[in-house]
Amino acid sequence: MFFSEIIGQSALKKRLIRSIKDRRISHAQLFFGPEGAGALPLAIAYAQTISCTGDKEADACGKCPSCIKYAKLVHPDLHFLFPVNNTSSKKDDPSCDDFLAEWRDFVLQNPYGRLNDWYLHIDLENKQGLIKEKESDVISKKLSFKSYESDFKIAIIWMAEKMHEVASNKLLKLLEEPPEMTVFLLITENPESLLATIRSRCLPVKVPLIAEEDMKEALQSRHQVNAVQSESIVRLAMGNYARAAELIRENEEDGFLLATFREFMLAGYMNNITSGMKTVEALSSLTREKQKAFLDYSLGLIRENAVIHLQEGRLSYMNRREEEFSANFSRFIRGSNLAPLAEEFNKAAYDIERNGNSKIVLLDLMLKAGKLLRQ
Ligand SMILES: [Zn+2]
């Protein structure tokens, strides 16, 4: 991970790079900040730059043997601790090392990922993760050896507040009498839930919320979100990049539902079986939950369109794209066809839930809805 990949945080990045250049690398540092601000990717970029043996004027070089191993998070002097627990595939009191492959995947795909995203990634279901008692012995042993390739051995402890009490106390001992040439980077969203004695041993590194301008720039360059959309996402995300990425995904899903609804109703209205079959086949290839979600969404949109005439100036629950679509579509929804349309969509949802043949149910719905629109 490179500093250049971190969203915003330019003052902090400069300070961290400066400390490496000046060889003032504190042996224990606590990166703390709110969810989605980037404490984990920052700590990894910092670790990579410390270990980099190439030209690291403003960032890690990306070409030296150390950087090449960091690109896959497989550097032998880089160690991770993070919360885990039994899962459906690892039932026997697994440790972090048992999850290393999953952890590397998760971090590389989703460096701003949240604790719940991680739990979902390893299928933890409803259990809580924990940094277990035994992990402190494992890390202590790993760090007692001489480093393999770098000057420093680096241990990154993600969500340090999830450390078992015994693990915390053992870590404290390590921080008090650190093995030679070791750097501990603790990461937390709740510094006050760490042992006060651990906090006082660490150099605090505050990771603030991502500034609005930086977030806007990232959304536009990384997600091709236009200026208008990025305004509202930035406002809702409040400095949390994980939340912003989630909002973009939701927005895309809504966009998909609206586009499908438009095709579905148009084909029905035109009584165009050829193009209608394409939409029906695409919908039928989705899971039953997604087909149901489409029907629920359609029902909601039809109801919104019905009230457009009745209650002008009423608060709209539609997004901008839906409003644009509805300006035209609402003409087709009247008092006389609203109830029959709702009934047909409800009936289709009922049939799909009971494993009816999706293609038949949806094609039938499309033709009936088209007929009702034409009335
Ligand atoms: Zn390098």
Residues whose N, C-alpha, C, O or C-beta is under 5 A from the ligand:
A	BS01	ZN	C52 T53 G54 A60 C61 G62 K63 C64 C67
